Amino acid sequence: MSHPGTTPARFTLDAAFGVGPVAPRLYGSFVEHMGRCVYTGLYEPGHPSADAAGLRQDVLDLVRELGVTTVRYPGGNFVSGYRWEDSVGPREERPVRLDLAWRSTETNEFGLGEFMDFCAKADTEPMMAVNLGTRGVAEAAQLLEYCNHPGGTELSDRRAAHGAKEPYGIKMWCLGNEMDGPWQIGHKTAEEYGRLAVETARAMRMIDPGLELVACGSSGSGIATFAAWEATVLEAAYDEVDYVSLHAYYEETDGDRDSFLASAVDMEHFIESVVATCDHVRARLKAKKRINLSFDEWNVWYIRRSEAATPPDWDQAPRLLEDNYSVTDAVVFGSMLIALLRHADRVTSASLAQLVNVIAPIMTEPGGPAWRQTTFFPFAQASRYGRGRVLRVEVDSPTYPTARFGEVPLLHATAVIDDETGDVTVFAVNRSQTDVLPLEIDLRGVDAHTLAEHLVLADENPEATNTADRPDRVVPHAAIGTSVTGGVLCADLEPMSWNMVRLSRPQN
């Protein structure tokens, strides 16, 4: 297990030093009417696996395996032109519309009721977004009344007539999407959006005081208005909202893989900057409550590749953003999960964008199979075993140079303890492209000293992917040689690898 000349990475686990509990909503995802996420993704009547409602059972099975806890809907950029009334009632009466966001044609065959049916079957919580691009306060309040009011009004009775007698009870709502972005339909300044957000929130709370509301933060930390946008919006809406959103995507550019592997450095800086801005506004307003973060869009996304593609010509469900993820992408993806967990005290909701086909962990072919991308595995492992309380991990690690972020630790890691069982799960990434990284974890502060398993996602070919023809080309495998001796875990982390190490409390 020893590697002469290689300095180990080390950290100590102590149950007394925690970051915070893992909110279940941290393992959310995102369904947008974009490309084939919905049509031939979630929904494909006539598919051999489709149920009576047209939902693909093979996809539902994978969604459940993935462990998705919430699903944000219906956008994304799509929501800024969304007319919710088009998506309810008898399918044959729903209008066909142009979707300006993605230059596609929307049939509205899959609508609000179908989405709620999907959530029930997938055992996941809906997270609804309202259109604050082309619409406003009245339409948001009407949608909420349709969804959540028990009955006795025109809108709530309309929902019942559409087959949903009981209210949907949707608790979490996004007040628009990326309203800071000039690409957004109905783009607003921070002052305009802040005013609209607070008035919309007040109206929605008049209907349902128990809502949890998300204000639009910046669509990326690189946008010119970043931080000033959050500060201005929260100055207006602080008392009426519970979360501010963050969006971030990463890709390998110009062959700079070392920087790509360190993407989570930027992600953590983004989180910490938004937290600082929220807390600055809290101090200025002398407010008691604390605003948390909803990282409701995050992923690896090859944006340059998609920008170079020919835009669709008003097609229905065109193939858009169907990135095929490699082992390298999965390692970066896992590192992003670690970044979210390391800030679990403030990031209490997150949505992987997206769920099926569009930059997604699940892929399908029309009339054909569904399969897991490489990124499926880190998410499924974290969602299953990353429940409990995040422990503070201070890494002592060798570093490597990057063009974008300077010297970066080779090890990126976090740990989650189940306080009831004492079991601990460690998630770790070795960012080295070439070298094994020895890891030593001092377990003196936890009772979990029995190794349950150490699974690794890595491959001799970092470009390896899963496809319809080879759906199991990349799968996690068991590590060799990991051991716990004298209260110290020793492991060798393969080059460019995602690792999950589970430790159990010894049985008496």
N, C-alpha and C positions, 0 to 999 in steps of 0.2 A: 504493500500500500504506500510505502514511502517513495518519494521522488527526489533523489539527491539534487540539490541545487534549486529546487522549487520551493518557494516560501508558501506555507499554507495560509489560507484564509481562515480567520477565527472569529467566533463571537460566543457570548455567554447568554444562556436563557435563565430568566428569573421570573417566576410567576408574580412576584410583587411589583414588577415594573411593566405596566401595560400601556398601550396606546388608547384602546377603547374597544367596545364591543363591535362585532361585525353586524351591520344592519342587513337584514335579508335582502333588501332592495339593491344592495351592491351588485348582485348577480342578475341584473336586468338586461333586457335586450330591446330591440327596436324594429318595428315593422312599418315601412313606408310604402305608399303606392308609387313605387319606382321600379322600373325594369321588371324582373320576374320574381320579386320578393313575394308578392301576393299571388298573381296569376301564373300558374304552373309551378309555383313554389309551395305556399301554404294551401292553395285552393286550386283544384283541378278536377271538376266534375268529369266523369268518364274515365279517370285514371283507375287502373286495376285495384288500387288500395283506397280509393276515395269512399268516404261514408255517404250517407244519404244527403248530407249538407254540402258535399263537394270537397270536404277537407281531406287532404292526403294523410292516411293513417301512418304511412312510413315516415313522413315528416313529423307528425305528432309524436311518434315513438322517439325520434331523435331529439325533439325539443324537450321531452320529459327527461331523457338521458342527459342532456346538456345541463339540466337543472335551472332553467331560467325562472326567475321569481317574479319579474314584472316585464311587461312589454309596453313600450311607448308607441303611440299611434295617433294620427295617420301620417305624421311627418314631424320634422324634416321640411324641406322647401315646399313640398306638396301642400302642406297645411295652409300656407299663406294665400292659396287660391281656393281653398276647400269650402264647399257648400254642403254642410252636414245633411241638410234636408234631401239632397240628391241621393244619399246613401241609405235611406230608410224606406220602408214600405214595400209593396210588391215589386219584385225585380223587373217584371215586364213594364212597369210604369216609371222606372228610374231613367233619368236623362243621360245621354252620352255627352261628355264635355271634353274640351281641350284642356290638358294639363300644361300650363305655361312653364312650370318649373322644370320639367324634364322633356318638354316638347313631345308629349305622348298623348294618346287618346284614352280617356278614362271611361269605362263602361258603367261603373258603379255597381257591377254585378255582386262584388264583395263589398259590403258596407258595414255600418256600425253594428247591426245585429249579428252579422256573420263573424265580426271580430270578437264580440262578446262570447259567442258560442265557442270560438277557437280558444279564448282564454279559459273558459270553464273546462274544456276538454284537456287543455294543456296544464291545468292546475296552476295558473299564473295570474298575477294581479294586473288589471289594465291600468295604464297611465295615459290619460287623454290630453291632447294638445288642442288649443282653440286657435282660430284664425284671427290674428291681429294685424294681418297684412292688408287684405282687401275688405275686412269686416271689423267688427268692434264689440262694444259692450253689450248691445242688445242681442246679437247673435250668440255670443258666449253664454249669456244668461239663459237664452232659449234652449241651447244644447244641453246645459246643465239641468234645466227643468225637465226636458225630455228624458234624460238619463236617470236622474236621481229622485225626482218627486214621486211620492207614493201613488197619487192618483187624484182624480177630481178636477183636473184642469185639462184644457184642450191638448196641450203638449204631452202631459203624462198619460192621458187617456189614449192619445195617438200611439204612444209606445205600447200600451197594453193591446190596442187593436192590431199592432204589428207582431204580436205574439209574445211579448215580454210583460206579463202582468206585474211581476215584482220589479221594483226599481233596480237598476244596475249597481248602484252604490259605489260609483267610482270616486275614490278619495283623493287621488293625486292628479293635478292638472298643470299643464305647461301653458304659460301665458305667451303664446306665440313661439316662433322659432327664428333664431339668428337674425333678429331684427336690426342688428348693427351692420349686417352685410349688404353692400350695394347690389349684390346679385339677387337679393330677396325681393319678392313681389311685395310692394308696399313698404319698402325700406324706410326706416325712421331715424331721426337723430335721437340721441340719448334722452334729451329733454322731452321730445314728442313721445317716445316709447314709455318713459317713466310715468308720464301723466296718464297715458292710455292704460298701462298695466295697473296702476293703483285704482283707477276708476272701474276697470273690469273686475279686479279682485274684490272690491267693495260690493259690487253688484252680485257677484257669485256667492260671497259670504252671507248676503242677505237671504239667499235661498238655502244654503247649506253651510252653517258656521264651522263645521268640522273639517272642511277641506284643507288639503296641503297644497300650496301653490308655489310654482317655480317661475321666477323671473328670468328672462333671457339675460345671460351674461354674454361675454364676448365669444364670437364664433371661433376664436383662436387667439393665442397669446401674441401672434405676430401682426395682428391687425393694428392699424395706426391708433385707433381709439381705445385700445386695451387698457384696463384699469380705470381710466377716466370714465369710460362707459359704465362700468360697475358702480363706481362711486356716485355718478349722477343719478342712475336708475334707483339705487338703494336709498339715496337721500329722499327721493319721492315716495318710494313704495316699501320702505323697511318694515313698517308696522303691519303691512297687509300680506307680506309674502314670507315663506318659510325657507326657500332655497333660492340659490342663484345657479344658473347652469354653466357648464364648461364643455367645450368641444375640442377635440384634438385628434389628428391623424398623422401617422408617420410613414415614411417610405425611404427606401434606399435610393440615394441619388448620386450620380457621377461616380459610381463604383466605390463610394466611401462606406464600406460595410462596418468598419470600426465605429464610426459615428452612429450609424443606424442601430447597432447593437446597444448603444448607450442612450437611445431615445427616451427612456424613462427618466434620465437626468432632467431633460427639459420638462417632462410631464410633472415631475415632483416640484420643480421650480414654479410651474404654472399654478399648481394647486396651492402652494404656499403663498404665492403672490395674491391670489384671489382671497384666501383666508385673511391675509393682512389687510386687504382693501375692505372686506366686510367688517372686520373688527375696528378699523379706523372709523368707518361710518357709525358703527355702534357706539363708539366713544364720543363722537361728535354729537350724536343725537341723545346721548345718555340713556340709551335703550337697555332694557334688562335681557331681552331674549337674544339668542345667538342665531345667526343665519348659517345654515349648513349648505353643503355643496351637492349638486346633482350633476355628475359627470355623464350627461345623458347622450353623448356621442363620443365614442373612442374606438380606435382600431388601427391596424395597418391598412393603408389605402394608397395604391399607386396612382396618385392624382395626375401626375404628368402624363401617364399612359392614357387615362380616361379623357384628359383635355385634348389629346391628339386624335382621339377617335372621331369618326364622322357622327354628328348628332342625328338622332332619329328624326324621321319625317312624319310625325304624328302617328307613329305605329302604336298598336296595342301591345303592351307588355314586351317592349323590345329588350334585347340582351344588353344590359348596361352594368358596368362596374363588376363584372364577374371575375374578380381577381382569383387566381389559382395560387393558394398559399404554400410556400415552401417550409422546410424545417427551419431555415433562418428566420422567416416571418413568424413562425410559432414561438421561437425563443424570445423575440422582441415582444410579441404579444403577451407571453407569460411574464416578462419583465414589467409590462404595463399593468398587469393584474397585481403584481407585487407592489407597484407604486400606489395603486388604489388602497390596498390593504394597509400599507404603512401610514396612511392618512385616514384610517377608519374613524377617527374621532370627529372628523369634519365631513368627509365624503360618505354620506349616508344613503346615497342613491347613485346608481350608474347604469348606463344602457349601452351595451355593445351594439354598434351599428355595423351591419344589420343582422337579421336572423337567418334568412334563407336567400341564396343565390347572389344577392347584391353585397359585395365585400363581406361575405358571411361564412360562419363555421359549418353550415349545412348547404349542400348543393343538390340540385335535382336536374333531371332531364324530363321534358314533357313526355308523358306516357311511359317513362323509363324509371331508372333507379334513383334513390336518394343516397348520399354518402357523406361521411365526415371529412372535413378538411383538417389539415394539421393543427389549426388553431382550436379545433373542437376540444382537443384533449386537455390542454391547460385549464380551459374554462370549466369543463365538466369536473375535473379533479378539484379545483378550487371551490366550486359551488357545493360539491359534496362534502369535502373535508375542511374547507376554510370557514367553519362556523364556530362561533365562540367569542373569544377575546384576543385581540392582536397584542402580542408581546413586543416590547421595545427591543429592537435588534440593532446594536451598534457594531458595525463590521470593521474588523482590522484585516484589510485585504491588500494584496499586491495590486498595483494599478497598471494602466496602459494608456498610451497617448491617443487622443482623438483630435481631428481637425476642428470639430465644432464645439467640443465641451472640455478640451484640455485633458488633464489626467483624470481617469475614471477608474473606480474600483472594478476589478475583474468579477467580483462577487456582488450580486444583487440578491437580497434575501429578506424574508419576513417569516414570522411564526405565529400560529394561532393555537390557543389552548382551549380545550373544553373543560371548564371549571368543575363540571359535575363528575366527569370520568377521570380527569387529569391527563387525558390523551393530548398529545401535541403534534401538530403538522407543520413541517418546515417546507417552504417553497423557496427554491434557489435557482439562480441562473448563473452559469459560467459564460462570461462574455468573450473569452479567448477563442479565436478562430482555430488555433493550432494546438494548444497545450491543455493537458489535464490539470485541474486545479484541486489540490488537496484541501479538504475542509475539516476543521476540528470545531465541534460545538461542545462547550462546557455545559453540562446539564445539572450543575449543582443546585440550581434554584427551582427545579421542577422534579416531580416524582416519576415522570415518564422516561424510563431507562431501558425499556424493552423495544427493540426494533421490530416494527410490524411489517413494513415494506419500504423499499426505496425504488421508485419508478422514474425512468428517464425518457425524455423525448430528445433524441439526437440521431444523427445518421452520418455515415462516411461521406455521403453526398449531400451537402447542405442545400442543394437545389431540389431535392426529392420532394414530390408532392403526391397527394392522393387524387385519383381520377375515377371516372365512371368505370373504366376498364380495369383499373387497379385501385380499388377503394381502400385496400389495407396495406398499401405500399409503405406507409409511415404509421406506426403505432407505438405506444410506449412499451418499453422493455424493462426488465428487472436489472438493477445495478449489481455489479459483482464486487464483493469484498467489503461492503459497508458493515461496520460493527460498532457496538457500544461496549467499552471496557473502562472500568473504574470511573464511571460517570461522565465519560467523554465519548461523543460520537465521532468516528473517523470515516470519511468517505472520499472517494476520488470522483470529482465531477468531470464528466467527459467534455471535450472541447465543444463550445457553442451548444449548450444543452439547457433544457428545462428539467428541473428535478422536484419531485415530491417525496419527502421522507416523513413517514408516520411512526410516531413513538407512542407506546402504551405504558401505562402504569403497571409495574410487576404485580402479578397475582399472588396473594398470600396463601 
